[in-house]
Amino acid sequence: MIHAFNEASNYRGTGSGVNAEYIEHGEFRIFMELLLKKLGERVVSQPAATEDLMIKHRNAKQQAKPAPFTVDLPYQRERLVERKKLYQEIDQNGNRFCSLAEIDVILRRKYKFGAQQASIMLHAFDETKSFGNNSSGVHADYIEHGEFRIFLEVLTRKLGMKVVPQPPAKENLMINHPKLKERVLPSKPFKADLPYQPNRQAARNKLWSKCDHNGNGFCSVAEIDAILRREYGFGGDQKMDMIHAFNETKNFSGKETGNAAEYVEHQEFRVFLENLAKKTGIFKDEHSLLGAQVGSGSGLIAVGGTIMALPHKK
């Protein structure tokens, strides 16, 4: 399904921005046909379309005039206290990174954002999440505290409202921004018995099957997060550790491209769990890969003195 989606999301090559990253109405039939082919089903050849539905659909969206939407977002520099309060509502776990979903929830509740504002918010988010072009990794995928005022200003402008020009910042908040919440160390250390040890393959396969519930061989951070929260009690304090472990593992060999480089695959899952165990402080060295026994049935192989995990089938 992922391959069919990627091939159909900008089928004619005429889309840009959001239009190139999602399935539009005029591409939906193409997507279903590609999906059937990839599933091995016999597909009957279809006659050529009498009109370009993608262009018709875009024109219809442009011609439709929604009711005027107004909102008083605190993008002005002098409204710092109000803006901090809004950011704290969004960044509930205090990790100083806000995802699009986290922002969307609060703006819908507090300012009555809806479906008509969703695409505008997505554009503003994409333009702001790496505003200085100096961010990388997690910093380039989320809105940081120092980027939040810019995001609100860009969003206000894209919503069609007048934006009052603001004076230059006195400091680079992306570098010097204050911590909204000092991370409070939990009273009890986090504990979770993750099956990262090489000899716990059966338990690991069972956990993988829960994460990869659709059986496509790829797991997103959201799919893994949902299961680890339910099965092991992961929460906000472990969120960034999991994201970092995911990003470090999803292209572990450094040679993958496409979906294989963006998701954790089955053969990378043990490495992901070990990375996660290390980052959350639950890793025990005696169970590490280097201390594992190499031999028949262990799932390990020695290559030039280096112990490596063999890829395995589901």
Solvent accessible surface area in square Angstrom, and as a share of the most:
residue,aa,sasa,rsa
1,M,135,0.60
2,I,39,0.20
3,H,99,0.44
4,A,0,0.00
5,F,70,0.29
6,N,81,0.42
7,E,87,0.39
8,A,0,0.00
9,S,10,0.06
10,N,48,0.25
11,Y,102,0.39
12,R,124,0.45
13,G,55,0.53
14,T,93,0.54
15,G,12,0.11
16,S,83,0.53
17,G,44,0.42
18,V,30,0.17
19,N,50,0.25
20,A,26,0.20
21,E,99,0.45
22,Y,102,0.39
23,I,42,0.22
24,E,21,0.09
25,H,119,0.53
26,G,14,0.13
27,E,0,0.00
28,F,100,0.42
29,R,115,0.42
30,I,26,0.13
31,F,25,0.10
32,M,87,0.39
33,E,33,0.15
34,L,30,0.15
35,L,36,0.18
36,L,82,0.41
37,K,108,0.46
38,K,95,0.40
39,L,119,0.59
40,G,68,0.65
41,E,100,0.45
42,R,212,0.77
43,V,39,0.22
44,V,95,0.54
45,S,104,0.67
46,Q,97,0.43
47,P,117,0.74
48,A,97,0.75
49,A,76,0.59
50,T,144,0.84
51,E,86,0.38
52,D,48,0.25
53,L,77,0.38
54,M,6,0.03
55,I,91,0.46
56,K,112,0.47
57,H,56,0.25
58,R,38,0.14
59,N,64,0.33
60,A,53,0.41
61,K,124,0.52
62,Q,142,0.63
63,Q,136,0.60
64,A,64,0.50
65,K,187,0.79
66,P,80,0.50
67,A,80,0.62
68,P,130,0.82
69,F,48,0.20
70,T,108,0.63
71,V,20,0.12
72,D,92,0.48
73,L,2,0.01
74,P,0,0.00
75,Y,9,0.04
76,Q,32,0.14
77,R,64,0.23
78,E,141,0.63
79,R,49,0.18
80,L,76,0.38
81,V,127,0.73
82,E,77,0.35
83,R,16,0.06
84,K,65,0.28
85,K,131,0.56
86,L,2,0.01
87,Y,1,0.00
88,Q,70,0.31
89,E,44,0.20
90,I,4,0.02
91,D,2,0.01
92,Q,126,0.56
93,N,49,0.25
94,G,12,0.11
95,N,25,0.13
96,R,78,0.29
97,F,26,0.11
98,C,0,0.00
99,S,23,0.15
100,L,52,0.26
101,A,70,0.54
102,E,42,0.19
103,I,0,0.00
104,D,30,0.15
105,V,87,0.50
106,I,3,0.01
107,L,1,0.00
108,R,101,0.37
109,R,145,0.53
110,K,90,0.38
111,Y,37,0.14
112,K,154,0.65
113,F,9,0.04
114,G,22,0.21
115,A,87,0.67
116,Q,113,0.50
117,Q,15,0.07
118,A,40,0.31
119,S,51,0.33
120,I,48,0.25
121,M,4,0.02
122,L,24,0.12
123,H,68,0.30
124,A,0,0.00
125,F,12,0.05
126,D,60,0.31
127,E,98,0.44
128,T,0,0.00
129,K,53,0.22
130,S,29,0.18
131,F,96,0.40
132,G,33,0.32
133,N,134,0.69
134,N,141,0.72
135,S,31,0.20
136,S,83,0.53
137,G,50,0.48
138,V,6,0.03
139,H,83,0.37
140,A,22,0.17
141,D,72,0.37
142,Y,33,0.12
143,I,0,0.00
144,E,14,0.06
145,H,15,0.07
146,G,12,0.11
147,E,1,0.00
148,F,2,0.01
149,R,19,0.07
150,I,33,0.17
151,F,0,0.00
152,L,0,0.00
153,E,24,0.11
154,V,18,0.10
155,L,0,0.00
156,T,5,0.03
157,R,123,0.45
158,K,73,0.31
159,L,24,0.12
160,G,69,0.66
161,M,39,0.17
162,K,179,0.76
163,V,26,0.15
164,V,80,0.46
165,P,118,0.74
166,Q,36,0.16
167,P,82,0.52
168,P,118,0.74
169,A,52,0.40
170,K,210,0.89
171,E,86,0.39
172,N,70,0.36
173,L,47,0.23
174,M,58,0.26
175,I,132,0.67
176,N,83,0.43
177,H,29,0.13
178,P,62,0.39
179,K,107,0.45
180,L,25,0.13
181,K,84,0.36
182,E,120,0.54
183,R,148,0.54
184,V,123,0.71
185,L,149,0.74
186,P,69,0.43
187,S,115,0.74
188,K,162,0.68
189,P,101,0.63
190,F,46,0.19
191,K,164,0.70
192,A,19,0.15
193,D,93,0.48
194,L,1,0.01
195,P,2,0.01
196,Y,7,0.03
197,Q,16,0.07
198,P,12,0.07
199,N,132,0.67
200,R,69,0.25
201,Q,64,0.29
202,A,84,0.65
203,A,44,0.34
204,R,10,0.04
205,N,45,0.23
206,K,134,0.57
207,L,8,0.04
208,W,2,0.01
209,S,68,0.44
210,K,70,0.30
211,C,0,0.00
212,D,5,0.03
213,H,135,0.60
214,N,74,0.38
215,G,47,0.45
216,N,55,0.28
217,G,21,0.20
218,F,35,0.14
219,C,0,0.00
220,S,26,0.17
221,V,46,0.26
222,A,69,0.53
223,E,36,0.16
224,I,0,0.00
225,D,31,0.16
226,A,58,0.45
227,I,17,0.09
228,L,0,0.00
229,R,102,0.37
230,R,161,0.59
231,E,70,0.32
232,Y,57,0.22
233,G,52,0.50
234,F,8,0.03
235,G,20,0.19
236,G,29,0.28
237,D,63,0.33
238,Q,18,0.08
239,K,30,0.13
240,M,22,0.10
241,D,29,0.15
242,M,4,0.02
243,I,13,0.06
244,H,72,0.32
245,A,0,0.00
246,F,13,0.05
247,N,52,0.27
248,E,98,0.44
249,T,0,0.00
250,K,46,0.19
251,N,46,0.24
252,F,121,0.50
253,S,70,0.45
254,G,57,0.55
255,K,177,0.75
256,E,43,0.19
257,T,114,0.66
258,G,54,0.52
259,N,15,0.08
260,A,24,0.18
261,A,14,0.11
262,E,99,0.45
263,Y,59,0.22
264,V,0,0.00
265,E,23,0.10
266,H,12,0.06
267,Q,83,0.37
268,E,11,0.05
269,F,1,0.00
270,R,16,0.06
271,V,22,0.13
272,F,0,0.00
273,L,0,0.00
274,E,17,0.08
275,N,28,0.14
276,L,0,0.00
277,A,0,0.00
278,K,105,0.45
279,K,71,0.30
280,T,21,0.12
281,G,65,0.62
282,I,24,0.12
283,F,46,0.19
284,K,118,0.50
285,D,105,0.54
286,E,121,0.54
287,H,74,0.33
288,S,11,0.07
289,L,29,0.15
290,L,145,0.72
291,G,58,0.56
292,A,26,0.20
293,Q,153,0.68
294,V,62,0.36
295,G,35,0.34
296,S,128,0.83
297,G,83,0.80
298,S,30,0.19
299,G,29,0.28
300,L,11,0.05
301,I,74,0.37
302,A,60,0.46
303,V,79,0.45
304,G,86,0.83
305,G,76,0.73
306,T,77,0.45
307,I,39,0.20
308,M,95,0.43
309,A,42,0.33
310,L,84,0.42
311,P,98,0.61
312,H,53,0.23
313,K,187,0.79
314,K,137,0.58
